[in-house]
Amino acid sequence: GAAGAGSAGGKVPPRGGAAVSTDVEQDAVWLNSLVEILWPRVDKYLKILVEDRIKPAINEALPQAMRGSITIERLSLGQATPHFSSFKIRQRSDEAIILDLKVDISSNLDVKIKAMQIPLGIRAFTFHGTLTVCLRPPASKPPFFGGLEIYFINPPDLDIDFTGAANVVDFQMLKGIVHDTLIQLVSNAMVVPARIAHDLAE
């Protein structure tokens, strides 16, 4: 079956291979409606994630002299509901059902970070990628699969619109650290061989 929820590092079967059905591309209007309903819950989770995972990771990436100085003075995620433009469904030879989802997120943020008195703001970001959902193993009872895995085959594209004192010597360094840390966190959690997985038998 799939690993426990939130696990990472497990090997994911190859994306390609012997698919036994033709790709079917579908409109994702229904999925966007579902995500819009769920987004307030996701938003609360992301705010916790910023404090528990992102802030410590940025701090760890800072030069030794700056560690422990980072504060997040303001955090508003704005309207960041993901938009799924389309998805493809296919079945692999091992009967796993694969959904490839094109996801785009554009958000107006209000985030203010300070490290060693250097202010750094984030006012917008865009996120693009193809998210894969794998339903496996096959089961004889509803929902007819035993678990699900969510991952990116390739790292998604992330563009961040920073604000702050660009003339401050350490501004560019801090901007690069924040960008690279966010990309690394996504990769560590959701880019193969890592994945988010849930075993429905648990």
N, C-alpha and C positions, 0 to 999 in steps of 0.2 A: 504494500500500500504506500501512500504518500507519507512523508515524515510529518512530525507534529507541527502545529501552526507556528509560523515564524521561524522555522528552522532554516538554516542556510548551509551551503557548502556541499550538498548532495549532488551527485552527478545527474545531469538531465540527459535523457536519450537524445540523439541527434535530431535536429529539426526536420531535416529532409528525410532521406531514406525511402523505403518502399511505401508510399502512400497508396491506399487502396481505393480512394475516391477522388474525384476531380475537385479542385478548389472551387468553392462557391462564395462569391463576394456578396455581402448583404449590407443594406443600410443599417446604421446603428442608432436610429432615432429612439427606439424603445430603451436602449441601454443608457443613452444620455438622460432620459427621463428618470430612470432608476437611480443613477448617480446623483442627479440633482436632489432627489429626496434624501439620499443617504449623506450628502455632503456636510450638513451641520455636525453629524457624528464624526465624520472624518476630520473636520476642521478642529474639533476639540482634541482628537488624538494627535494631530500634527503639532499643536501647541505644546503638548506634553513631550512630544518627540524632540522638539527644538531644545527644550530645557534639559532633557535627560540624555540625549544622544548627540545632537548637533553642536551645542555649546561646548561640552567636554572635548569633542573631536577637534573643533577649531582651536581650543586652548592648547591641546596636545601638539597641534601642528605649528604653533607659534614658536619663535626663537625663545631660548631658555629665559632670557631677561624679561620677556613679555608675558610669560605664563602666569596664570593666576590673576591677571589684570583685566580680563575680558568681562564685560557686563553687557547684557541685553536690556537696554533702557526702554525700548518700546517694541511691541510686536503685535501687528495687526495683519492677518493674512489676506484680507480683502476678498474679492470674488475670484475664486480660483477653481471653479468647477471644471473638471476635465471634460473635454469634448472628444468623442469617438466618431471619426468620420466614416469608417467602414470596418468590416471584419470579414475574414475568410475562415471557412470551416473545412477541415479535412480529417481523414481518418488514417492513422498509420497502420502498418502491417501487424503491430501488436494490439490493435483495436483501440488504442488510445485516441480520443477525440481532441483535436487541436483547434483552438480559436486564436487567430492572429489579429490583434486589434490595433489600428492606428490611433494613437492617443496624442492629443495636443492640449497643453495647459498654458493659458496666458493669465497672469494675475497682476493686479495693482496692489502692491504691498506697502506697508508703512513699518519698516524695521529699522531700528537704530542700535548699532553696536558700537561699543567703545573699548579700545584696548590701549593701555598706556596713554590715556587721554587723547588718542587719535579717534575722531568720530568717523564712522562709516555707515552710510545709509543704504537701504535697498528699497527701491520704489516700484520695481516691476521685474518679472522674470517670465521666460517662455521655456517650455519643455516639450520636446517632440520625440516620439519613438514608436516602435512597434512592440506592443505587449503581447506575450503569448500566454494563453491559459490552456493547461493540459488536464484533461479529465481522464483519470485512470486509477486503478485497473478496472476492466469491465466487470459488472456485477449483474446478477440475475434478478435483483430486486430494486425497486425505485430507491434512489434516482438513477440506477443502472450504471453507476461508476463508484469506485471506492474512495476516491480522494481527488483533490485538485492541486495543481502546482501553478504558480504565477511567476513569470520571469521575462527578462529581456535577453534575446540572443545577442544583440549588440548594444553597447552603452547608448542611452538616449542623449540627444543634444540638449544642452542647458545654456541659455543666455540670461545674464543677470544685468540689470540696469542699476549701477551703483551711484550714490551721491556722496558728497563729502569734500574735504579739503584736498583736492587733487595735487596741490602744490606742496603738501606735507611729504617729506622724504619717504616715510614708511607707508604712505597711503597705498601705492601700487602693490607693495609686498602684501599688505593686509588683504587687499582686494583679491589678489591671486590665491592666497591661502583659503579664503572663504569659498571661492569658486571651486577650487580643487578638492576641498574637503567635502563639499556637497556632492560632487561627482563621485568621489570615492565611497561615500556612504551609500549612495544608490547602487553602485557597482557591487559593493560587499554584500548588500542585502538581496539584490534582484537580478544581477547580470550573471549568466551562466559561467561557472557551475553553481553559483548560488541561486536560491529561489525561495519564495514564500510558499509553504506547502501546508496542507491540512488533510488529515486522515479522517474521513467521515465515519469510520468504524469506532473512533474513540468516544 
